[in-house]
Amino acid sequence: MKRRINWTLIACIAVFASGASLAEDTATGAIKPLRYVQFSQDNDVKCLSSALESGVPKAGPSTWILKAPPGCVVPWHFHTAEEQLIVVGGAVLAEMTGYPPTRLGAGGFAMMGSHMPHQFSCRGKAACLMIVTFDRAYDIYWGKGG
């Protein structure tokens, strides 16, 4: 059963990631094992690290890998773009306006529409690893004012 879940997760990630590249006019190929991903500390949320995997965030769709240690909280914010999140590892508490707080494990999915306030935190003992995509240029507005 666990093997089936792992293959399902891999298939979901492949489909999810391919959707972002299909939206680009000049899609190119890329293959990178996780151990080669170059994470950088976030400017606003110091406990969060991110790596841009595809796209040009200021101009259009983009895909990111995010890493957060246990206890890291990304406070309430929203984007003009629609955001989609898939949890790869760890336990993420996802919160969105109009929805009950939901704990997501590996394979968990959340989609936040344009201007939908949301926050997330890494819960449990393990670090959280997530893939996030944006369907258009990236921006961020802090608070619940969406």
C-alpha positions in Angstrom: 0.0 0.0 0.0 2.8 2.4 0.9 4.5 1.7 -2.5 1.2 2.6 -4.3 1.0 5.9 -2.3 4.5 6.8 -3.2 3.9 6.2 -6.9 0.6 8.1 -6.7 2.5 11.0 -5.1 5.2 10.9 -7.8 2.5 10.9 -10.5 0.7 13.9 -8.9 3.8 15.9 -8.7 4.7 15.2 -12.3 1.2 16.2 -13.5 1.2 19.2 -11.2 4.6 20.4 -12.4 3.9 19.8 -16.1 0.8 22.0 -15.9 3.0 25.0 -15.0 5.4 24.3 -17.9 2.6 23.9 -20.4 1.5 27.5 -19.5 4.9 28.8 -20.6 5.4 29.7 -24.3 9.0 28.5 -24.3 8.9 25.4 -22.2 12.3 23.8 -21.7 13.3 20.5 -20.0 14.9 20.2 -16.6 15.8 17.3 -14.3 17.3 17.9 -10.9 17.6 15.6 -7.9 16.5 17.2 -4.6 20.0 17.0 -3.2 21.1 19.6 -5.9 18.4 22.1 -5.2 19.9 25.4 -4.0 17.7 26.8 -1.3 17.9 30.4 -0.2 16.5 32.0 3.0 13.3 34.0 2.5 13.6 37.7 2.9 10.3 38.1 4.8 10.0 34.8 6.7 13.4 33.9 8.0 12.6 30.3 8.9 11.5 29.5 5.3 13.9 28.5 2.5 12.9 28.4 -1.2 14.3 27.5 -4.6 12.9 28.7 -7.9 12.6 25.6 -10.1 10.9 27.1 -13.2 9.5 30.3 -14.6 10.1 34.0 -14.2 8.2 35.0 -11.1 8.0 38.8 -11.9 6.7 38.1 -15.4 4.5 34.9 -15.3 3.9 31.4 -13.9 6.5 29.9 -11.6 7.2 26.7 -9.6 9.0 26.7 -6.3 10.3 24.2 -3.7 9.9 25.4 -0.1 11.5 24.0 3.0 10.5 24.9 6.5 11.7 23.5 9.9 9.2 22.4 12.5 7.5 25.4 14.1 8.0 27.7 11.1 5.0 29.9 10.4 4.3 31.7 7.2 1.8 34.3 8.5 -1.4 35.4 6.8 -0.9 36.7 3.3 -2.4 36.6 -0.2 -1.3 36.9 -3.9 -2.8 38.2 -7.1 -1.9 34.8 -8.6 -3.7 31.5 -7.9 -1.4 29.4 -5.7 -1.3 25.6 -5.6 0.6 23.7 -3.0 1.5 20.0 -2.7 3.2 18.7 0.5 6.1 16.4 -0.3 7.1 15.7 3.3 6.3 16.7 6.9 3.1 17.9 8.3 1.7 21.3 7.2 -1.2 23.1 8.9 -2.9 25.0 6.0 -5.3 27.8 6.8 -7.5 29.7 4.3 -10.3 32.2 4.8 -13.6 30.3 4.7 -12.1 26.9 5.3 -11.3 25.0 8.5 -7.6 24.7 9.4 -6.4 21.4 7.8 -3.3 19.3 8.5 -1.7 18.1 5.3 0.8 15.3 5.1 2.8 14.0 2.1 0.6 14.3 -1.0 -1.7 16.8 0.6 -2.9 19.6 -1.7 -4.2 23.1 -1.3 -5.3 25.7 -3.9 -5.7 29.3 -3.0 -7.5 31.5 -5.5 -6.5 35.0 -6.4 -6.5 37.3 -3.4 -7.5 34.4 -1.0 -5.8 35.0 2.4 -4.0 32.0 3.7 -1.2 31.0 6.1 0.7 27.8 6.8 2.9 26.3 9.5 5.2 23.3 9.7 3.9 21.0 12.5 5.4 17.9 14.0 9.0 16.8 14.4 10.1 16.7 10.8 10.9 19.5 8.4 8.3 20.3 5.8 9.0 20.1 2.1 6.5 21.6 -0.4 6.1 22.4 -4.1 4.2 25.6 -4.8 3.2 27.0 -8.2 1.7 30.4 -9.2 -0.3 30.8 -12.4 0.9 34.3 -13.2 3.4 36.9 -11.9 4.3 36.5 -8.3 3.5 39.2 -5.7 2.7 39.0 -1.9 0.6 41.1 0.4 0.8 40.5 4.1 -2.3 40.2 6.3 -5.8 39.0 5.8 -6.9 42.0 3.7 -7.6 40.0 0.5 
